[in-house]
Each structure stands twice: as structure tokens, then as C-alpha cells.
Amino acid sequence: MRMFKHRYALIWAITIILWIATVTLQHYRERQGCSANNFIDSTSARLVKIATKVGISKKLWAQEQPNFLLDEVYEELKDILGIMGQQPELDRAEKALESPKSHMSTDVCPEKYIEKKIAKDDPKYIFYRRIGFYQENCTDVPEFHTLLTLVYNFVHYDSKYFQHIPSIFHDVNKLYPNIRIIAAIPDTLTLNQADYKDTTIIKLKKSKAESSIWRNLTDRVQTKYVYIGRNVIKFTWFDRLERLVREIGNLEASVVSGAYRTLVSGVWSNGCEQSTLSNYQLVYRHGYVISMEECLVCHHVHGPFVARKSLFHENHLKPLTTAHSMFAEWFLRLKDRRHTVTSCPDAMSFLTDETNLPTEKDQWLGVASALQIEYIHVGGTVLEFSCEEADTGCKNVRAVGKALSTCCIKELSDGVKLVMKKCREGGFLCKLQAGTLLGAVKFNSVLPWELDADIIIHCNNFTAFGAKYKSFFKEQGYKWRLSEGPRSFNLYSASNWKVEIFCDDFMDVEEFIAVGLSPTRIEFDGVYVETVGNPGLHARNRYGHEIYQHVQHWIDIKGSSAAGFYGSAAKTFSKCPTPGHHACLDQYIPDGNLMFNMSKRG
């Protein structure tokens, strides 16, 4: 967890500085009297703004969004300190945070970097007769074989790899005598457990779920650490198990992995992925942002890894449909709980050529369903999951304080687009109105917290529109209801989304048409539809101040009406009913639209 502690340390340090500065200013006022009031008041106002920026920075950092506010905070604090005759020491503090001292593992002897050539007769370094790292001798650590158990699941390997399994066992026995191995193999494979030292072989049918097998294997481990041998096809001294165990202690990491190369094609990778789960989308990006002790900080690792056995007790592997889904969900959970996951690329495993994150949809269905994910971006491919597959139908996601799913938004937007299409085909004057127009102006779609949709049709067209299309909408599955208001009706979708259509005697589009201009059209969920002449001006005049910041639906937060609502409403989101869910609105600052971009383009 150390990485996350230092990630937020600077923000908390600045928060403490703000508190100290506020107290100091109060004492300064008491000592200097009224003559200092102007300076105190102006500085206090600046501190309030700084504190606001720090709060925003915390949310931007949590979302992994670009954040330039801390630079402004630093300059503001430096200026205030300068006025008070002080010099900031934040540079030194930042440097200390960037290069934190490592903890020292008490389970494995430490490494040392030597500046002389390694002995040529050392079998482990026969290919590296140069300067480098080596493990020091020490006597105050446990015997290595008492610390670590290696577990393998070969049950679902392609049969072409079966010939390599005996060699893996023999090589482990040779390089790490007395270390325990627990392996699952297909029941069709003939291997004699007695041929291998300290090895337990479990024969299982291929019909047994991968996720179930991995949970069975980890439950059998009795040592402090466990090695999860995913996709391993050859074992060599390059696996460097001591290095992986050592860094769990040195880095306070929960998971330590290494690089890998595929056995046949020879492709090498550091195996480090960053993941972002937000607003019903999961995005993987290969690479790293920060490193420590020649190890990369990751969110997800591809290949084998070492972890404390206790980690699996505290974060159980869930019985999802595939091993890929199970480990993906597990790593996302570790990230959410601020565990540190690293890859140390100087350790390298030989893996099957199918090791990379898969791009087949069925491999990800389990995690999509478990976490309500509609799009997964992986390996340059975008996998899309239906409302049923991702469990994101309107009845499962509509709640005050949560963003609507793509699936739920689409049901409402489809109704709006269908009405606008029929208006255009029938030659009727129609336009987006109210919150539907505001959604188009701010998001080019439905507001992520919308409750209904509003469309205006010219009163001269109202009766004719109903007569022409009432039966059509019913055939499309919509319910048609006259509303209580004069000359208006409502369409209801299968999930009871309401599209309210009402008439107005004035349509500014008539003025455009009169001078030879076409109606203004605005993008709405992938298509362009007719709207008011100047959408930005209309929205600003109707809703008042700061309309591009966000306020939830006026009904949800007990407003009296929509008109002018933004001027008086607090720009904040309601508390999420399911804290920690990736669609919680309160994880975001109430401004901007990029975090709500749920397109397949990512």
C-alpha cells in the first residue's frame, strides 16, 4: 500500500499547511490588532481558494485525470509565505516523497550492487560476466523453502504443452530443493507424483472451472507466501523467486510479478498494465507511471506472481466464469483497496504463447457481469456487453447519486431520436427542450442523471403529428398517453422512460426559415437533431449561472422548478447509495464532461 500512501501524502501535507497557516493568521490578527485586518482578510480568502483546489485535486488524482491545480496551490502558498517573510521548503518535501526509503525485507537476504566482474564460474551468472546485483549471504532469515509454495494449474493448457510439465517440476526441484509444489493437471495426463520431490499432483477434469481450481490450490497453501504460476511453460533461474519475495517486504507490496517471454515466439513484455474502471467502462493501458527499486507499479500483471498467502484470505478469488475474469476482478479489487502491485522486469518467466490479455468476449463476460461493465478496452479491441450481460438495465442502475448506464441512456435517447426522426419525415417543426436540450449542449447526449425527456412541437402540427404516428409508436413498443396539460402527450418506453411532447405557438426556427436558413441541429447521441436557434444562449438564459458545472435533476434534490435553477443550486453531487461503485457521481468534481464519455472510442 506504500505507493498509494505517498501518492496522497503531498495533498495531505498541503492540507496541514493550510490549517497551520489559518491558525497563524488568527494569532497574527490578535497580536497586531485592526491594522492587520485587511491583510488577514485577503490572505484568508486566498487560503479558502487554495483549500478548494486541494479538495478538487484529491478527486482528480483519484480519477487519474490531468491535474495542474497543485502547481497553482504551490505558487499561491509560496507567495503568501513571501509576504510573511518566509521561504517554502516544499521542494525538499516533494523530493523526499518522490524517493521514499525502502523497508527492508526480513525474509530474504538483501541484494548488493557490485562494481566488479562476477566470477566466471558462478553458474547463475555465466551469461552476465559484468557488474550487477547479487544476493548477499546472511544467516538471520528463514530457509527459503519454508516461505514459499509454488502452485500451478495445467488443467486447461493446450495439449501441445503437456510435454513440458514434467520438466517444470524437475527444474524447480533442481533450482529450489525442498520447495513445495502443488499442481493441478488434467485427469487424462499420466504423471507419477513420486517422481518429483515435495510435489502434490491433483488430477481434475477439464470441465472443472478454472476459477474453482485456482481457489482450491491457494486454499491448500500453508506457507507465508504463494507463487501463482499462471501460464508457465518452463522454469529457469531467470524466475528469480528470491527477488519477488524480497520486494514484497522492501516495497510493502501485495503482489510482485516479473517480466515474461513467450516460449515459442520469444516475445518479451514487462507484463505491467494500468486499469481505469469508471462509468461502466474498463480500460487497460500497457505501461507504468512510476517505479521503485527497478520495479514498475502496476494495476494488473499478466504472468506469474508472488503474494502473501493472507492476501487470498482477505481478498478471496471469486467464482467467475473464467480465470481471466477472476484475476481481472481480483486485481481491480486490490486497486480499489489501495494495494501495491508491481512488476520487476529483471525476473522473467517463460510462458505459453497465449499469455497476453485475451480479446475474446467470452473470457471477460464474468467480470463484466459482476461489476456492471458495458465496455472493456483491451489490446486495441473494444468489447461491448449487452444490458443483460452487464446487468445494466434501467431497473438496476437508476438511483439518485449514480450515473445512468449506457444501456439505460440509450433507451431514453432512442425514444427522443425516433420522435425527432418522425418530425423530420413528416415535415413537422420540432425541437429539443429543457433538460434534454441541456444534455445535448453539455454532453451531446442525455444528462447522466436524467429523469425524462422533453420535446416541443409547433402547435399547428400537434394534432396532425398524433394522428399520423400514434399507431406507429405503439407498434414500436411505446405506450401513448395524453398528459394533464393542454395539448401534450407522453411516450413511455419499456422501462417507463417518459418522453414528454408538448406544443408551443412560437418556434424560433420559423425566423431562420424565413430568411433562407436551415434549422439549427445539435448532436444528440450520435445523430444531429433540430433544436432552438442558438442552443448555448437558450440554455444559459434558461438555467442561469454556471450551467456547465453540474447539478442533478431539480426533482432529485427537491428544487422548486427547473428554470433558473442553476443560479441557486449547490454545484455538488448527492451521496452515492452504493459507495465505491464506478458509477457514483460523488467521485467526480461537478464539472466537465470527459468522465461521462461512454463511447466505444474510449
C-alpha positions in Angstrom: 0.0 0.0 0.0 3.0 2.3 0.2 2.6 3.7 -3.2 -0.8 5.0 -2.5 0.3 6.4 0.8 2.9 8.6 -0.9 0.6 9.4 -3.7 -1.7 11.3 -1.4 1.0 12.4 1.1 1.6 15.7 -0.7 -2.0 16.6 -0.7 -2.4 15.9 3.0 0.8 17.8 3.7 -0.6 20.9 1.9 -3.9 20.5 3.8 -2.0 20.5 7.1 0.0 23.6 6.0 -3.3 25.3 5.2 -4.6 24.6 8.7 -1.4 25.8 10.3 -1.5 29.0 8.2 -5.1 29.7 9.2 -4.3 29.4 12.9 -1.1 31.5 12.5 -3.1 34.2 10.8 -5.6 34.3 13.6 -2.8 34.7 16.1 -1.3 37.4 13.9 -4.6 39.3 14.0 -4.8 39.1 17.7 -1.3 40.4 18.1 -1.4 43.2 15.5 -4.9 44.4 16.0 -7.1 46.2 13.5 -4.2 47.4 11.4 -3.6 43.9 10.1 -7.3 43.2 9.3 -7.0 43.9 5.5 -4.0 41.6 5.1 -5.6 38.9 7.2 -8.9 39.0 5.4 -7.3 38.9 1.9 -5.0 36.1 2.9 -7.8 34.1 4.5 -9.8 34.4 1.3 -6.8 33.1 -0.7 -6.4 30.2 1.7 -10.1 29.3 1.2 -9.5 29.1 -2.5 -6.3 27.1 -2.0 -8.2 24.6 0.2 -10.9 24.3 -2.5 -8.2 23.5 -5.1 -6.7 20.9 -2.8 -10.1 19.2 -2.5 -10.6 19.2 -6.2 -7.1 17.8 -6.7 -7.9 14.8 -4.5 -10.8 13.8 -6.7 -8.8 14.4 -9.9 -6.0 12.3 -8.6 -8.4 9.5 -7.7 -9.8 9.6 -11.2 -6.2 9.7 -12.7 -7.2 12.9 -14.5 -4.6 15.6 -15.6 -4.2 17.8 -12.6 -2.5 21.2 -12.7 -4.1 22.7 -9.7 -1.4 21.6 -7.3 1.1 23.8 -9.2 -1.3 26.8 -8.6 -1.6 25.8 -4.9 2.2 25.7 -4.6 2.7 29.2 -6.2 -0.1 30.7 -4.0 1.4 29.3 -0.8 4.9 30.5 -1.8 3.5 34.0 -2.5 1.8 34.1 0.9 4.9 32.9 2.7 6.9 35.5 0.8 4.6 38.3 2.1 5.2 37.0 5.6 8.9 37.0 5.1 9.2 33.2 4.9 10.6 30.8 2.3 8.9 27.5 1.4 10.6 24.2 1.9 8.1 22.3 -0.2 10.8 21.4 -2.8 12.7 19.4 -0.2 9.5 17.7 0.9 8.5 16.8 -2.6 11.9 15.3 -3.3 11.7 13.2 -0.1 8.2 11.9 -1.2 9.4 11.0 -4.7 12.3 8.9 -3.4 11.0 7.3 -0.2 13.3 5.0 1.7 12.6 1.3 1.3 11.7 -1.0 4.1 14.0 -4.0 4.5 12.7 -7.5 3.9 13.3 -9.7 6.9 12.6 -12.9 5.0 15.2 -12.9 2.2 18.9 -11.8 2.2 19.4 -8.3 0.8 20.9 -7.6 -2.6 24.0 -5.6 -3.3 25.2 -3.9 -6.5 28.8 -4.7 -7.1 31.2 -2.9 -9.4 33.5 -5.7 -10.3 33.0 -8.6 -12.6 31.1 -11.6 -11.3 33.1 -14.8 -11.2 33.0 -16.7 -14.4 32.5 -20.0 -12.6 29.2 -18.8 -10.9 26.6 -20.8 -12.8 23.8 -18.3 -12.2 25.7 -15.5 -13.9 27.5 -17.4 -16.6 25.8 -15.1 -19.2 26.4 -11.9 -17.3 30.1 -11.6 -16.7 29.9 -8.0 -15.7 28.9 -5.7 -12.9 25.5 -6.2 -11.4 23.3 -7.2 -8.5 23.9 -10.3 -6.4 22.3 -11.6 -3.2 24.4 -11.2 -0.1 25.0 -14.0 2.4 23.1 -13.8 5.6 22.0 -16.1 8.4 19.2 -14.2 10.1 16.4 -15.2 7.6 14.3 -18.3 7.3 15.2 -21.1 4.9 13.6 -20.1 1.6 11.8 -23.3 1.0 9.8 -22.7 4.3 8.5 -19.4 3.0 7.1 -20.1 -0.5 4.8 -22.7 -2.2 4.5 -22.8 -6.0 1.0 -23.6 -7.4 0.3 -24.4 -11.0 -3.0 -25.0 -12.9 -2.3 -27.0 -16.0 -5.8 -28.5 -16.4 -6.8 -26.2 -19.3 -3.5 -26.0 -21.1 -3.4 -26.8 -24.8 -2.3 -30.5 -25.1 0.7 -29.3 -27.1 2.2 -28.0 -23.9 1.7 -31.2 -21.8 5.2 -32.5 -22.7 6.7 -29.5 -20.8 5.0 -30.2 -17.4 7.5 -32.8 -16.1 10.4 -30.6 -17.0 8.9 -27.8 -14.9 8.7 -30.0 -11.8 12.3 -31.3 -12.4 13.7 -27.8 -12.9 12.0 -26.5 -9.7 13.4 -29.4 -7.7 16.9 -28.7 -9.1 17.0 -25.0 -8.6 15.0 -24.8 -5.3 15.4 -28.1 -3.4 12.7 -28.8 -0.8 10.4 -26.0 -2.1 6.8 -27.2 -2.1 4.8 -27.6 -5.4 1.0 -28.0 -5.7 -0.2 -28.6 -9.2 -3.5 -29.4 -10.9 -3.2 -31.5 -14.1 -5.9 -32.9 -16.5 -7.1 -36.3 -15.4 -6.1 -37.7 -18.8 -2.4 -36.9 -18.2 -0.3 -39.7 -16.7 2.3 -38.4 -14.2 3.7 -40.2 -11.2 3.8 -37.9 -8.1 6.6 -40.0 -6.6 8.9 -38.9 -9.4 9.1 -35.4 -8.1 10.2 -34.1 -4.7 7.8 -32.2 -2.4 5.2 -32.2 -5.1 1.4 -32.7 -4.8 -0.4 -33.5 -8.0 -4.2 -33.2 -8.3 -5.9 -34.7 -11.3 -9.1 -32.9 -12.4 -11.5 -33.0 -15.4 -11.3 -30.1 -17.9 -15.0 -29.4 -17.2 -13.9 -28.1 -13.8 -14.0 -24.2 -13.9 -10.5 -22.6 -13.9 -11.6 -20.1 -11.2 -12.6 -23.0 -8.9 -9.3 -24.8 -9.5 -7.2 -21.7 -8.5 -9.2 -21.2 -5.4 -8.7 -24.9 -4.5 -5.0 -24.6 -5.0 -4.5 -21.4 -3.0 -6.6 -22.9 -0.1 -4.0 -25.7 0.2 -1.0 -23.4 0.7 0.5 -23.4 4.2 3.5 -21.1 3.7 3.7 -17.4 4.2 4.0 -16.7 0.5 2.4 -18.3 -2.6 3.6 -18.3 -6.2 0.8 -18.3 -8.7 2.2 -20.0 -11.8 -0.1 -18.7 -14.4 0.6 -19.8 -18.0 4.1 -21.1 -17.0 5.7 -23.5 -19.5 9.3 -23.6 -18.5 11.1 -22.8 -15.2 14.6 -21.4 -15.0 16.8 -19.3 -12.7 15.5 -16.2 -14.5 12.3 -16.6 -12.5 14.3 -15.2 -9.5 11.9 -16.1 -6.8 14.0 -14.5 -4.0 13.8 -11.2 -5.8 10.0 -11.3 -5.9 9.6 -12.3 -2.3 12.2 -9.7 -1.2 10.3 -6.9 -2.9 7.1 -7.7 -1.1 8.9 -6.6 2.1 11.0 -3.9 0.6 8.2 -2.2 -1.2 5.4 -3.1 1.1 3.8 -4.6 -2.0 0.9 -7.0 -2.0 1.8 -8.6 -5.4 5.1 -8.8 -7.1 5.5 -10.2 -10.6 8.2 -10.2 -13.2 8.5 -9.9 -17.0 7.8 -12.8 -19.3 8.7 -14.1 -22.7 6.7 -16.5 -24.7 8.3 -19.9 -25.2 7.9 -20.3 -29.0 7.6 -16.8 -30.5 10.1 -15.3 -28.0 8.1 -12.1 -27.4 9.2 -10.3 -24.2 6.9 -8.0 -22.1 7.2 -6.4 -18.7 3.6 -7.6 -18.1 2.5 -4.3 -16.5 -0.9 -2.8 -17.2 -2.7 0.2 -15.8 -6.5 -0.1 -15.5 -9.3 2.5 -15.2 -12.8 1.4 -14.2 -15.2 4.4 -14.5 -18.7 4.9 -15.5 -19.4 1.4 -16.8 -16.1 1.2 -18.8 -12.9 -0.7 -18.0 -9.8 0.4 -19.9 -6.4 -1.3 -19.9 -3.2 0.5 -20.9 0.1 -1.2 -21.2 2.9 0.7 -19.3 3.7 2.3 -16.0 3.7 5.7 -14.4 6.2 5.2 -11.5 8.8 2.8 -10.5 10.6 1.8 -7.3 13.8 -0.3 -6.9 13.7 -1.2 -10.6 10.2 -2.5 -10.3 7.2 -1.0 -12.1 4.0 0.0 -10.2 1.0 -1.7 -12.0 -2.7 -2.2 -11.5 -2.7 -5.6 -13.3 0.0 -8.1 -14.2 -0.1 -10.8 -16.9 2.0 -13.6 -15.8 3.0 -15.5 -12.6 3.3 -13.5 -9.3 4.1 -13.9 -5.7 1.8 -12.7 -2.9 1.3 -13.3 0.8 -1.0 -16.2 1.5 -3.0 -14.0 3.8 -3.9 -11.8 0.8 -6.1 -14.5 -0.5 -7.9 -14.8 2.8 -8.6 -11.1 2.9 -9.4 -10.8 -0.8 -11.0 -14.1 -1.9 -10.9 -15.2 -5.6 -14.4 -15.0 -6.8 -16.0 -17.9 -8.7 -16.3 -16.1 -12.1 -16.7 -17.8 -15.4 -13.0 -17.8 -16.5 -9.6 -17.4 -14.8 -9.1 -14.2 -16.8 -12.3 -12.7 -15.4 -11.5 -13.9 -11.9 -8.0 -12.4 -11.8 -9.2 -9.2 -13.6 -11.8 -8.7 -10.9 -9.3 -9.6 -8.1 -6.7 -7.0 -9.3 -9.4 -4.4 -9.7 -10.4 -5.1 -6.1 -6.8 -4.8 -4.9 -6.5 -1.4 -6.7 -9.7 -0.2 -5.1 -8.4 -1.2 -1.7 -5.1 0.5 -2.4 -2.8 -2.5 -2.5 0.5 -2.1 -4.4 1.1 -4.4 -7.3 4.5 -4.3 -9.0 6.4 -6.0 -11.9 10.2 -6.4 -11.5 11.3 -7.0 -15.2 14.7 -8.4 -14.3 12.8 -11.5 -13.2 11.5 -13.3 -16.2 9.2 -16.3 -16.7 8.7 -18.5 -19.8 5.0 -18.6 -20.7 2.7 -20.0 -23.3 2.2 -18.0 -26.4 -1.5 -17.3 -25.4 -0.4 -15.2 -22.4 -1.4 -11.7 -23.4 -4.7 -10.3 -22.1 -7.3 -12.0 -24.3 -9.6 -10.1 -26.6 -12.3 -12.8 -26.8 -15.5 -11.6 -25.3 -16.3 -14.8 -23.5 -13.1 -14.5 -21.4 -14.4 -11.3 -19.9 -18.1 -12.0 -19.5 -17.7 -12.9 -15.8 -16.1 -9.6 -14.8 -18.5 -7.6 -17.0 -21.5 -9.1 -15.3 -20.0 -9.0 -11.8 -19.1 -5.3 -12.0 -21.7 -4.0 -14.4 -19.2 -3.2 -17.2 -20.6 -2.4 -20.6 -17.3 -1.7 -22.5 -13.8 -3.3 -21.9 -10.9 -1.8 -23.8 -8.1 -4.3 -24.1 -5.3 -4.9 -26.6 -6.6 -2.3 -29.1 -10.0 -4.0 -29.1 -13.3 -2.8 -27.6 -15.6 -5.5 -26.2 -19.2 -4.5 -25.8 -21.6 -6.2 -23.4 -25.4 -6.1 -23.7 -27.7 -4.8 -21.0 -28.4 -8.3 -20.0 -24.8 -9.4 -20.0 -23.6 -6.4 -17.9 -26.8 -6.3 -15.8 -27.1 -2.6 -16.6 -30.8 -2.3 -17.5 -32.6 0.8 -16.1 -34.2 -1.0 -13.2 -30.7 -2.0 -11.9 -28.9 1.4 -12.3 -31.5 4.2 -11.8 -30.7 5.7 -8.4 -30.1 9.2 -7.1 -26.4 9.8 -6.8 -25.4 7.3 -9.6 -24.8 8.0 -13.3 -27.0 6.2 -15.8 -25.6 3.3 -17.7 -25.0 3.5 -21.5 -27.8 0.9 -21.8 -30.3 3.0 -19.8 -29.4 6.2 -21.5 -29.7 4.6 -24.9 -33.3 3.6 -24.2 -34.3 7.2 -23.5 -32.2 8.7 -26.3 -33.7 6.1 -28.8 -37.1 7.4 -27.9 -36.0 11.1 -28.5 -34.3 10.3 -31.7 -37.3 8.4 -33.0 -39.6 11.3 -32.3 -37.3 13.7 -34.0 -36.9 11.4 -37.0 -40.6 11.3 -37.5 -40.9 15.0 -37.1 -38.4 15.4 -39.9 -40.0 12.8 -42.1 -43.5 14.3 -41.6 -42.4 17.9 -42.1 -43.3 18.9 -38.6 -41.5 21.6 -36.7 -40.0 20.0 -33.5 -37.1 20.9 -31.2 -35.3 19.6 -28.1 -36.3 21.5 -24.9 -35.4 21.9 -21.2 -33.0 19.3 -19.7 -32.9 17.3 -23.0 -31.5 20.4 -24.7 -29.1 21.0 -21.8 -27.9 17.4 -22.1 -27.2 17.9 -25.8 -25.4 21.2 -25.1 -23.2 19.8 -22.3 -22.8 16.1 -23.3 -24.2 15.7 -26.8 -26.4 13.1 -25.2 -28.8 12.6 -22.3 -27.8 14.1 -18.9 -26.2 11.2 -16.9 -28.7 11.8 -14.1 -31.8 12.5 -16.3 -35.4 11.6 -15.3 -37.3 12.2 -18.5 -37.1 13.9 -21.9 -38.7 17.0 -23.4 -39.6 17.8 -27.0 -41.6 20.8 -28.3 -43.7 20.6 -31.4 -45.4 23.5 -33.1 -49.0 23.8 -32.0 -50.1 23.9 -35.7 -48.5 20.4 -36.1 -49.6 18.9 -32.8 -52.8 17.2 -33.8 -51.5 16.1 -37.2 -48.4 14.5 -35.6 -50.6 12.5 -33.1 -53.0 11.3 -35.8 -50.1 10.3 -38.1 -47.8 8.5 -35.7 -49.8 7.3 -32.7 -50.2 3.8 -34.1 -46.6 3.7 -35.2 -45.2 4.4 -31.7 -47.5 1.7 -30.2 -46.2 -0.7 -32.8 -42.6 0.1 -31.7 -43.5 -0.8 -28.1 -44.2 2.6 -26.7 -47.2 3.5 -24.6 -49.0 6.6 -25.7 -50.7 8.7 -23.0 -52.4 12.1 -23.1 -51.0 14.2 -20.3 -52.9 16.5 -18.0 -51.5 19.6 -19.6 -53.1 21.3 -22.6 -52.1 19.8 -25.9 -49.3 17.5 -24.7 -48.8 13.7 -24.6 -46.2 11.3 -23.2 -44.5 8.3 -24.7 -43.4 5.6 -22.2 -40.6 3.1 -23.0 -40.4 -0.4 -21.7 -38.6 0.8 -18.6 -41.0 3.6 -18.2 -38.8 6.3 -19.5 -41.1 9.3 -20.3 -40.7 11.4 -23.4 -43.0 14.4 -23.0 -44.1 16.1 -26.2 -45.9 19.4 -25.8 -46.7 22.2 -28.2 -45.7 25.8 -28.4 -47.1 28.5 -30.7 -43.7 30.1 -31.1 -40.7 28.3 -32.8 -37.7 30.5 -33.5 -36.8 28.1 -36.3 -39.5 29.9 -38.3 -37.4 33.0 -38.3 -34.4 31.1 -39.7 -36.6 29.5 -42.4 -38.0 32.9 -43.3 -34.5 34.2 -44.2 -33.4 31.1 -46.0 -31.5 29.4 -43.2 -31.9 25.8 -42.2 -32.9 24.9 -38.6 -30.0 24.6 -36.1 -29.1 21.0 -35.4 -27.2 19.6 -32.5 -25.5 16.3 -31.9 -27.6 14.0 -29.7 -26.3 10.5 -29.0 -24.7 10.1 -32.4 -27.2 11.9 -34.7 -28.0 15.5 -35.4 -31.5 16.7 -34.4 -33.3 20.0 -34.6 -33.2 22.4 -31.7 -33.5 26.1 -30.8 -31.8 28.7 -33.0 -28.9 29.3 -30.5 -28.7 26.4 -28.1 -25.9 27.8 -25.9 -27.7 31.1 -25.4 -31.0 29.4 -24.7 -29.5 27.1 -22.1 -27.6 29.9 -20.4 -30.7 32.2 -20.2 -33.0 29.4 -19.1 -30.8 27.9 -16.4 -28.7 30.8 -15.1 -25.2 30.9 -13.7 -22.5 28.2 -14.3 -24.6 25.9 -16.4 -21.6 23.9 -17.5 -21.0 22.9 -13.9 -23.3 20.1 -12.8 -26.4 19.9 -10.7 -28.6 16.8 -10.5 -32.2 16.9 -11.6 -34.1 19.5 -9.7 -36.7 16.9 -8.6 -34.0 14.7 -7.1 -32.6 17.5 -4.9 -36.0 18.9 -4.1 -35.9 22.0 -6.2 -39.0 24.1 -6.9 -38.6 24.2 -10.7 -36.0 23.9 -13.5 -36.0 27.5 -14.7 -33.1 29.5 -13.2 -32.3 26.5 -11.1 -28.5 26.6 -11.6 -28.2 30.0 -10.1 -29.2 28.9 -6.6 -28.4 25.2 -6.5 -25.1 24.0 -5.0 -22.8 22.6 -7.6 -22.3 19.2 -6.0 -23.4 15.6 -6.3 -25.6 13.6 -3.9 -24.1 10.9 -1.7 -23.8 7.7 -3.7 -26.2 4.9 -2.5 -23.6 2.3 -3.2 -20.2 3.8 -2.1 -17.3 2.7 -4.2 -19.3 1.8 -7.3 -17.6 3.1 -10.5 -20.8 5.0 -11.5 -21.0 7.0 -8.2 -21.4 10.7 -9.1 -19.8 11.9 -5.9 -16.4 10.6 -7.0 -16.3 13.4 -9.6 -15.9 17.1 -9.3 -19.2 18.6 -10.5 -17.7 20.0 -13.7 -16.5 18.7 -17.1 -17.9 16.1 -19.5 -15.0 13.8 -20.4 -15.5 11.5 -17.5 -19.0 10.8 -18.7 -17.9 9.9 -22.3 -19.2 6.3 -22.5 -18.5 5.8 -26.2 -16.8 2.8 -27.6 -13.9 5.1 -28.7 -12.8 5.3 -25.1 
